[in-house]
Amino acid sequence: DVPADHAESNYKLAYEAMLSRLPLSPQQIHRVPTELGPSRAADDYEAAIRAHVGEGRFDLILLGLGDDGHTASLFPGTQALEVTERLVVANFVPKLDAWRITFTVPLINAADTVFFLVSGAGKASALHGVLLGGYQPEALPAQRIAPVPGKLFWMADAEAAAQVANKPQYPEQDFIYRRIPL
């Protein structure tokens, strides 16, 4: 129920940080109509995706990682984790005491490319758990993201990557760590 211009709006954050800087027309930006309420907003956004993408797949989905291992609004222990027949759902998140609208795991995993961007020391433990820990998809929803036959990329800053970069006990993993000035 967060309006598009609210300080906690993901749309506002994405628009100000990225979308407003790209050569896009307003018709190319499709925000979740949160003012409609959770259920209707999810239904309308799914309809918009089907109208623009059809039964195809997204070329690219950009995701973040929460310090609890969530991604999109797929939080640990929430009902949206089990949804397989929808593209977008309203998901009640008890720890936030709020409804969130989220892409479902099947929609994300159908993408050609999924790219995680992770920053900050507060994400280090979650990133380690998701990439190097045992498979616990209920507790670490980001582990469910595995696009097939798509590609999955992770980019993390030095603080977030502190527990995964160059771990010799995982030689089969191709972790690349370089400090990139911003």
Phi and psi in degrees as a GROMACS rama.xvg file:
@    title "Ramachandran Plot"
@    xaxis  label "Phi"
@    yaxis  label "Psi"
@TYPE xy
-81.7498  122.709  VAL-2
-63.1269  156.08  PRO-3
-61.3587  -24.0296  ALA-4
-99.8438  7.13665  ASP-5
-75.917  148.56  HIS-6
-59.3359  -27.4333  ALA-7
-94.1581  7.92497  GLU-8
-75.8953  123.637  SER-9
-62.0108  -36.9354  ASN-10
-60.3333  -47.9846  TYR-11
-58.8704  -45.7982  LYS-12
-59.662  -49.1907  LEU-13
-64.073  -39.5932  ALA-14
-65.7585  -48.4315  TYR-15
-68.7517  -38.0375  GLU-16
-80.4657  -28.5144  ALA-17
-138.831  -58.5478  MET-18
-60.6561  -37.6293  LEU-19
-67.8643  -16.1913  SER-20
-94.9976  -4.21782  ARG-21
-100.195  152.301  LEU-22
-78.7247  71.6575  PRO-23
-117.972  144.741  LEU-24
-86.2075  158.847  SER-25
-55.9799  -29.3962  PRO-26
-70.405  -14.0383  GLN-27
-93.0304  -4.54733  GLN-28
-111.576  124.338  ILE-29
-122.142  102.951  HIS-30
-92.9056  157.898  ARG-31
-71.1556  127.257  VAL-32
-79.4802  71.7323  PRO-33
-60.655  -23.454  THR-34
-66.2745  -11.3486  GLU-35
-83.9312  -8.06962  LEU-36
93.6441  157.599  GLY-37
-56.6862  -53.4041  PRO-38
-65.337  -48.3095  SER-39
-68.2925  -36.8776  ARG-40
-61.2235  -43.6837  ALA-41
-63.4732  -44.0929  ALA-42
-61.7297  -46.1037  ASP-43
-65.2012  -39.9657  ASP-44
-68.8598  -38.9012  TYR-45
-62.0703  -42.1358  GLU-46
-61.2536  -40.5183  ALA-47
-64.1484  -41.2695  ALA-48
-62.8186  -46.7857  ILE-49
-62.1784  -35.1983  ARG-50
-68.6644  -34.6681  ALA-51
-96.4272  -30.09  HIS-52
-110.055  -22.5441  VAL-53
67.3259  -140.898  GLY-54
-92.4368  10.7421  GLU-55
-75.3611  -153.79  GLY-56
-138.611  155.618  ARG-57
-70.4521  145.039  PHE-58
-70.9205  -41.4222  ASP-59
-145.429  135.115  LEU-60
-124.702  124.5  ILE-61
-100.806  125.066  LEU-62
-125.295  159.754  LEU-63
-113.774  -177.806  GLY-64
-133.755  127.841  LEU-65
-83.0984  160.068  GLY-66
-66.8989  -8.42863  ASP-67
-103.482  7.64511  ASP-68
87.7754  7.40659  GLY-69
-81.7685  159.718  HIS-70
-145.202  158.57  THR-71
50.2138  -131.326  ALA-72
-118.36  41.4501  SER-73
-97.2431  89.0227  LEU-74
-92.0356  153.263  PHE-75
-53.3551  135.597  PRO-76
73.0483  9.88919  GLY-77
-96.6945  158.763  THR-78
-65.0038  -29.3084  GLN-79
-60.7978  -23.3335  ALA-80
-62.2081  -26.1743  LEU-81
-98.1006  -1.82831  GLU-82
-75.026  127.581  VAL-83
-122.074  -14.4804  THR-84
-102.729  1.93228  GLU-85
-121.632  160.99  ARG-86
-96.3572  -34.7077  LEU-87
-137.363  138.065  VAL-88
-139.465  157.207  VAL-89
-84.6553  132.607  ALA-90
-130.589  116.742  ASN-91
-80.3109  129.646  PHE-92
-113.664  101.108  VAL-93
-55.2797  -40.9291  PRO-94
-64.394  -22.8419  LYS-95
-100.481  -10.598  LEU-96
50.0671  47.8367  ASP-97
-152.096  154.271  ALA-98
-86.9939  141.624  TRP-99
-128.8  150.119  ARG-100
-103.403  130.467  ILE-101
-140.534  148.949  THR-102
-64.4658  150.576  PHE-103
-90.1872  164.131  THR-104
-57.3133  -45.819  VAL-105
-60.3575  -37.617  PRO-106
-64.04  -47.886  LEU-107
-62.6684  -44.556  ILE-108
-70.8419  -12.8973  ASN-109
-84.5337  -9.80017  ALA-110
-65.2899  152.497  ALA-111
-67.9394  -41.5296  ASP-112
-139.282  132.196  THR-113
-118.796  129.189  VAL-114
-125.12  119.643  PHE-115
-95.7981  134.925  PHE-116
-120.347  117.359  LEU-117
-126.978  130.276  VAL-118
-140.825  149.737  SER-119
100.129  144.859  GLY-120
-61.4975  -28.3842  ALA-121
-65.7873  -13.4159  GLY-122
-99.3619  -6.5855  LYS-123
-58.759  -45.838  ALA-124
-66.1147  -42.7914  SER-125
-64.1325  -42.8545  ALA-126
-63.1005  -42.4431  LEU-127
-60.3235  -46.6292  HIS-128
-61.7197  -42.9099  GLY-129
-67.31  -45.0231  VAL-130
-86.1897  -36.1645  LEU-131
-119.215  -10.5967  LEU-132
-81.734  176.482  GLY-133
-65.3844  157.653  GLY-134
-73.4157  110.904  TYR-135
-134.605  67.0801  GLN-136
-64.8004  -20.3692  PRO-137
-74.7595  -37.6056  GLU-138
-86.4156  -29.7898  ALA-139
-126.843  77.9532  LEU-140
-54.6477  -27.4995  PRO-141
-62.3529  -21.1788  ALA-142
-66.3188  -19.3988  GLN-143
-74.564  -13.8015  ARG-144
-83.0967  112.048  ILE-145
-154.027  79.4439  ALA-146
-63.1373  128.037  PRO-147
-129.236  121.833  VAL-148
-91.349  24.0927  PRO-149
-70.1662  -173.182  GLY-150
-116.098  147.184  LYS-151
-125.901  126.818  LEU-152
-125.939  144.779  PHE-153
-123.66  131.165  TRP-154
-126.893  127.517  MET-155
-134.69  145.847  ALA-156
-76.7546  174.518  ASP-157
-59.1975  -39.5101  ALA-158
-67.0989  -45.1403  GLU-159
-68.2248  -33.1484  ALA-160
-86.4177  0.886351  ALA-161
-54.8308  -32.0988  ALA-162
-97.3749  0.0934483  GLN-163
-123.057  -22.5071  VAL-164
-66.523  128.236  ALA-165
55.0707  47.2352  ASN-166
-84.6706  110.76  LYS-167
-66.1929  -21.309  PRO-168
-73.177  -4.38376  GLN-169
-125.719  59.6223  TYR-170
-64.6168  -22.6564  PRO-171
-73.3801  -16.422  GLU-172
-85.6493  141.883  GLN-173
-103.783  74.0104  ASP-174
-84.2264  129.955  PHE-175
-118.847  126.637  ILE-176
-126.497  120.778  TYR-177
-140.011  139.173  ARG-178
-78.6561  121.8  ARG-179
-114.975  118.545  ILE-180
-67.4512  138.76  PRO-181
